[in-house]
Amino acid sequence: MSSIFNVIPKDKLLHLVVGAGVAVLGFVLWSIAMHVPVLAAHPVATGISLAGCMAGAQKEANDRLDNLLMYHRGLAALHGVEWLDLLATWAGASAVAWVLVRMGLA
């Protein structure tokens, strides 16, 4: 009998799990946002802003992982990992969302 682990490579299964996790997180954030009247009034802009938040979080998580891998190899860290970087990414996406709302496109 063949298991799923023999059919799908481990790397692909990990991508599947991470993708599912991000989808669940996105759904939770979206559900919360839709209970805030100003965000619910502009769902496309809210989605754009949330995507920026999630992209910033992912980038900082990747930087942290790279640093841990370098540390375990006895090498210097490659990246700075800061909450302000995440907030800057989120702010950029939110600025675009705001402009789209002001233009009547979102």
ZIBEL-V825593 format. One record per backbone hydrogen bond with DSSP energy under -0.5 kcal/mol. CO is the residue of the C=O (numbers start at 0). NH is the residue of the N-H. E is the energy in kcal/mol with one decimal. If there is no record, write none. Layout:
BEGIN
co;nh;e
CO;NH;E
CO;NH;E
END
This chain:
BEGIN
co;nh;e
2;5;-1.3
2;6;-0.9
3;7;-2.7
8;12;-1.9
9;13;-2.5
10;14;-2.1
11;15;-2.2
12;16;-2.4
13;17;-2.7
14;18;-2.8
15;19;-2.3
16;20;-2.4
17;21;-2.6
18;22;-2.2
19;23;-2.3
20;24;-2.5
21;25;-2.9
22;26;-2.3
23;27;-2.5
24;28;-2.8
25;29;-2.6
26;30;-2.7
27;31;-2.3
28;32;-2.8
29;33;-2.2
31;34;-1.7
32;35;-1.9
34;36;-0.7
35;38;-0.8
35;39;-2.8
36;40;-1.8
38;41;-1.0
39;42;-0.6
41;45;-2.4
42;46;-2.3
43;47;-2.3
44;48;-2.5
45;49;-2.8
46;50;-2.3
47;51;-1.9
48;52;-2.1
49;53;-2.6
50;54;-2.4
51;55;-2.4
52;56;-2.3
53;57;-2.4
54;58;-2.5
55;59;-2.2
56;60;-2.2
57;61;-2.6
58;62;-2.4
59;63;-2.3
60;64;-2.4
61;65;-2.7
62;66;-2.3
63;67;-2.3
64;68;-2.5
65;69;-2.4
66;70;-2.5
67;71;-2.3
68;72;-1.0
69;74;-3.0
70;73;-1.6
79;81;-0.6
81;84;-0.6
81;85;-1.2
82;86;-2.5
83;87;-2.3
84;88;-2.1
85;89;-2.4
86;90;-2.8
87;91;-2.1
88;92;-2.0
89;93;-2.7
90;94;-2.5
91;95;-1.8
92;96;-2.3
93;97;-2.6
94;98;-2.4
95;99;-2.5
96;100;-2.1
97;101;-2.7
98;102;-2.0
99;104;-2.9
99;105;-1.0
100;103;-1.4
105;44;-0.8
END
